[in-house]
């Protein structure tokens, strides 16, 4: 099953800017993602089903623009 999210892209989730930092499939083949808060400061991370993430998140980076960890 292909992913609908893209690695290292920025999304707005519940008022936070987050970056997709990991993708995997659970034992049932369901796409999963781990996201972390984007930018500097304390990092918060959470893993969830990709469809749950996409139901609550909005893509905010321009198409083709990758946000690289550590870049300013």
DRENKOL-571342 format. One record per residue: residue in three letters; x, z, y of N, C-alpha, C, O in turn. Coordinates in Angstrom, 3 decimals, always signed. Layout:
<atoms>
ATOM  res        nu        nw        nv       cau       caw       cav        cu        cw        cv        ou        ow        ov
ATOM  ALA         X         Z         Y         X         Z         Y         X         Z         Y         X         Z         Y
...
</atoms>
This chain:
<atoms>
ATOM  res        nu        nw        nv       cau       caw       cav        cu        cw        cv        ou        ow        ov
ATOM  UNK    +0.845    +0.000    -1.174    +0.000    +0.000    +0.000    +0.900    +0.000    +1.251    +1.715    +0.911    +1.401
ATOM  UNK    +0.783    -0.965    +2.128    +1.645    -1.028    +3.318    +1.250    +0.027    +4.356    +0.117    +0.509    +4.385
ATOM  UNK    +2.214    +0.365    +5.197    +1.969    +1.319    +6.278    +1.380    +0.603    +7.483    +1.691    -0.559    +7.742
ATOM  UNK    +0.530    +1.306    +8.215    +0.002    +0.772    +9.471    +0.742    +1.359   +10.659    +0.646    +0.839   +11.771
ATOM  UNK    +1.482    +2.442   +10.432    +2.326    +3.015   +11.480    +3.719    +2.410   +11.374    +4.077    +1.810   +10.361
ATOM  UNK    +4.500    +2.580   +12.441    +5.869    +2.069   +12.425    +6.823    +3.217   +12.723    +6.560    +4.061   +13.579
ATOM  UNK    +7.940    +3.229   +11.994    +8.955    +4.254   +12.184    +9.493    +4.212   +13.608    +9.646    +3.141   +14.196
ATOM  UNK    +9.774    +5.386   +14.150   +10.417    +5.587   +15.445    +9.579    +5.101   +16.626   +10.098    +4.969   +17.735
ATOM  UNK    +8.309    +4.837   +16.408    +7.423    +4.456   +17.504    +6.722    +5.696   +18.046    +6.540    +6.680   +17.330
ATOM  UNK    +6.337    +5.639   +19.297    +5.741    +6.794   +19.967    +4.217    +6.641   +20.015    +3.687    +5.580   +20.344
ATOM  UNK    +3.547    +7.717   +19.681    +2.084    +7.795   +19.684    +1.696    +9.044   +20.470    +2.492    +9.974   +20.599
ATOM  UNK    +0.462    +9.061   +20.997    -0.078   +10.267   +21.623    -1.012   +10.902   +20.598    -1.950   +10.269   +20.112
ATOM  UNK    -0.735   +12.173   +20.278    -1.525   +12.912   +19.297    -1.881   +14.265   +19.875    -1.000   +15.089   +20.120
ATOM  UNK    -3.157   +14.500   +20.095    -3.655   +15.790   +20.601    -2.904   +16.262   +21.846    -2.578   +17.442   +21.976
ATOM  UNK    -2.634   +15.328   +22.754    -1.990   +15.668   +24.012    -0.467   +15.678   +23.976    +0.168   +15.911   +25.005
ATOM  UNK    +0.127   +15.430   +22.818    +1.582   +15.397   +22.686    +2.055   +13.974   +22.415    +1.350   +13.190   +21.781
ATOM  UNK    +3.250   +13.645   +22.898    +3.890   +12.398   +22.496    +4.682   +12.700   +21.240    +5.518   +13.603   +21.229
ATOM  UNK    +4.422   +11.947   +20.182    +5.091   +12.167   +18.902    +5.705   +10.865   +18.410    +5.269    +9.776   +18.782
ATOM  UNK    +6.720   +10.996   +17.571    +7.395    +9.855   +16.961    +7.254    +9.959   +15.459    +7.387   +11.045   +14.897
ATOM  UNK    +6.983    +8.834   +14.796    +6.941    +8.806   +13.337    +8.385    +8.865   +12.841    +9.179    +7.965   +13.116
ATOM  UNK    +8.724    +9.939   +12.100   +10.100   +10.117   +11.646   +10.268    +9.957   +10.140   +11.396    +9.904    +9.652
ATOM  UNK    +9.170    +9.879    +9.397    +9.264    +9.715    +7.946    +7.970    +9.105    +7.423    +6.885    +9.389    +7.930
ATOM  UNK    +8.101    +8.266    +6.404    +6.946    +7.699    +5.706    +7.203    +7.829    +4.207    +8.330    +7.640    +3.749
ATOM  UNK    +6.174    +8.147    +3.456    +6.281    +8.213    +2.007    +4.890    +8.071    +1.418    +3.897    +8.079    +2.146
ATOM  UNK    +4.816    +7.944    +0.112    +3.532    +7.905    -0.588    +3.408    +9.174    -1.415    +4.349    +9.571    -2.102
ATOM  UNK    +2.241    +9.808    -1.347    +2.026   +11.000    -2.157    +1.885   +10.590    -3.627    +1.888    +9.395    -3.922
ATOM  UNK    +1.763   +11.534    -4.547    +1.667   +11.186    -5.975    +0.486   +10.278    -6.336    +0.480    +9.659    -7.400
ATOM  UNK    -0.507   +10.202    -5.453    -1.676    +9.351    -5.695    -1.544    +7.991    -5.016    -2.475    +7.186    -5.049
ATOM  UNK    -0.384    +7.730    -4.396    -0.142    +6.452    -3.740    -0.641    +6.364    -2.312    -0.595    +5.294    -1.705
ATOM  UNK    -1.118    +7.474    -1.766    -1.639    +7.485    -0.393    -0.485    +7.509    +0.602    +0.419    +8.331    +0.457
ATOM  UNK    -0.486    +6.629    +1.616    +0.558    +6.653    +2.636    +0.513    +7.949    +3.441    -0.551    +8.388    +3.878
ATOM  UNK    +1.677    +8.547    +3.626    +1.827    +9.785    +4.377    +2.842    +9.557    +5.485    +3.707    +8.688    +5.372
ATOM  UNK    +2.739   +10.339    +6.558    +3.713   +10.261    +7.648    +4.106   +11.661    +8.074    +3.330   +12.608    +7.939
ATOM  UNK    +5.316   +11.781    +8.588    +5.759   +12.995    +9.266    +6.047   +12.578   +10.693    +6.725   +11.580   +10.938
ATOM  UNK    +5.523   +13.354   +11.634    +5.741   +13.072   +13.048    +6.402   +14.289   +13.687    +6.216   +15.422   +13.244
ATOM  UNK    +7.173   +14.029   +14.734    +7.809   +15.103   +15.504    +7.575   +14.823   +16.972    +7.439   +13.669   +17.379
ATOM  UNK    +7.528   +15.875   +17.762    +7.344   +15.687   +19.197    +8.490   +14.850   +19.745    +9.647   +15.041   +19.371
ATOM  UNK    +8.160   +13.925   +20.630    +9.148   +13.024   +21.226    +9.779   +13.700   +22.428    +9.152   +14.542   +23.071
ATOM  UNK   +11.009   +13.339   +22.734   +11.671   +13.858   +23.922   +12.533   +15.057   +23.621   +12.779   +15.412   +22.469
ATOM  UNK   +12.985   +15.669   +24.701   +13.900   +16.793   +24.573   +13.147   +18.109   +24.450   +11.930   +18.164   +24.627
ATOM  UNK   +13.882   +19.157   +24.147   +13.280   +20.478   +24.045   +12.963   +20.826   +22.605   +13.476   +20.208   +21.672
ATOM  UNK   +12.112   +21.824   +22.438   +11.747   +22.260   +21.103   +11.019   +21.146   +20.375   +10.131   +20.502   +20.933
ATOM  UNK   +11.397   +20.925   +19.136   +10.742   +19.895   +18.325    +9.733   +20.546   +17.395   +10.028   +21.538   +16.728
ATOM  UNK    +8.562   +19.983   +17.363    +7.535   +20.387   +16.415    +7.323   +19.216   +15.479    +7.301   +18.068   +15.922
ATOM  UNK    +7.169   +19.484   +14.192    +6.959   +18.411   +13.229    +5.793   +18.758   +12.319    +5.519   +19.929   +12.053
ATOM  UNK    +5.107   +17.717   +11.842    +3.994   +17.904   +10.919    +3.880   +16.675   +10.026    +4.136   +15.553   +10.462
ATOM  UNK    +3.496   +16.896    +8.784    +3.231   +15.807    +7.862    +1.746   +15.734    +7.576    +1.060   +16.755    +7.525
ATOM  UNK    +1.252   +14.512    +7.388    -0.178   +14.332    +7.121    -0.427   +12.947    +6.541    +0.452   +12.085    +6.554
ATOM  UNK    -1.632   +12.749    +6.035    -2.015   +11.418    +5.572    -1.996   +10.458    +6.753    -2.425   +10.805    +7.854
ATOM  UNK    -1.495    +9.251    +6.516    -1.415    +8.279    +7.602    -2.793    +8.005    +8.201    -2.914    +7.866    +9.418
ATOM  UNK    -3.817    +7.927    +7.380    -5.153    +7.632    +7.931    -5.658    +8.768    +8.812    -6.367    +8.518    +9.786
ATOM  UNK    -5.307   +10.015    +8.489    -5.663   +11.157    +9.329    -4.943   +11.059   +10.669    -5.539   +11.280   +11.723
ATOM  UNK    -3.654   +10.725   +10.617    -2.873   +10.568   +11.831    -3.460    +9.472   +12.712    -3.664    +9.684   +13.908
ATOM  UNK    -3.733    +8.310   +12.140    -4.232    +7.183   +12.925    -5.625    +7.428   +13.507    -5.971    +6.865   +14.546
ATOM  UNK    -6.416    +8.258   +12.849    -7.751    +8.579   +13.367    -7.665    +9.397   +14.652    -8.589    +9.368   +15.465
ATOM  UNK    -6.555   +10.133   +14.844    -6.422   +11.005   +16.005    -5.366   +10.544   +17.003    -5.284   +11.094   +18.101
ATOM  UNK    -4.555    +9.546   +16.649    -3.412    +9.148   +17.475    -3.645    +7.789   +18.126    -4.431    +6.972   +17.647
ATOM  UNK    -2.930    +7.573   +19.241    -2.957    +6.283   +19.937    -1.519    +5.822   +20.148    -0.674    +6.603   +20.586
ATOM  UNK    -1.240    +4.568   +19.842    +0.080    +3.981   +20.032    +0.342    +3.855   +21.520    -0.500    +3.319   +22.240
ATOM  UNK    +1.505    +4.340   +22.016    +1.768    +4.292   +23.448    +2.995    +3.477   +23.833    +3.110    +3.076   +24.991
ATOM  UNK    +3.922    +3.213   +22.905    +5.105    +2.418   +23.239    +4.714    +0.954   +23.284    +3.805    +0.528   +22.572
ATOM  UNK    +5.408    +0.169   +24.132    +5.146    -1.263   +24.188    +5.527    -1.900   +22.865    +6.464    -1.455   +22.203
ATOM  UNK    +4.815    -2.924   +22.485    +5.088    -3.617   +21.242    +6.536    -4.083   +21.208    +6.999    -4.745   +22.138
ATOM  UNK    +7.248    -3.745   +20.152    +8.625    -4.175   +19.994    +9.647    -3.258   +20.616   +10.846    -3.466   +20.430
ATOM  UNK    +9.208    -2.232   +21.362   +10.142    -1.298   +21.974   +10.300    -0.106   +21.035    +9.334    +0.608   +20.766
ATOM  UNK   +11.501    +0.107   +20.542   +11.741    +1.216   +19.648   +12.340    +2.388   +20.423   +13.207    +2.200   +21.275
ATOM  UNK   +11.878    +3.576   +20.124   +12.423    +4.792   +20.705   +13.415    +5.351   +19.690   +13.014    +5.760   +18.600
ATOM  UNK   +14.684    +5.377   +20.026   +15.712    +5.830   +19.105   +16.010    +7.285   +19.373   +16.221    +7.683   +20.519
ATOM  UNK   +16.026    +8.089   +18.308   +16.284    +9.510   +18.452   +17.616    +9.732   +19.159   +18.625    +9.123   +18.805
ATOM  UNK   +17.610   +10.600   +20.150   +18.814   +10.914   +20.908   +19.028   +10.032   +22.114   +19.869   +10.341   +22.959
ATOM  UNK   +18.279    +8.924   +22.221   +18.425    +8.020   +23.369   +17.724    +8.631   +24.575   +16.752    +9.373   +24.426
ATOM  UNK   +18.208    +8.324   +25.750   +17.552    +8.831   +26.969   +16.999    +7.679   +27.751   +16.408    +7.881   +28.811
</atoms>
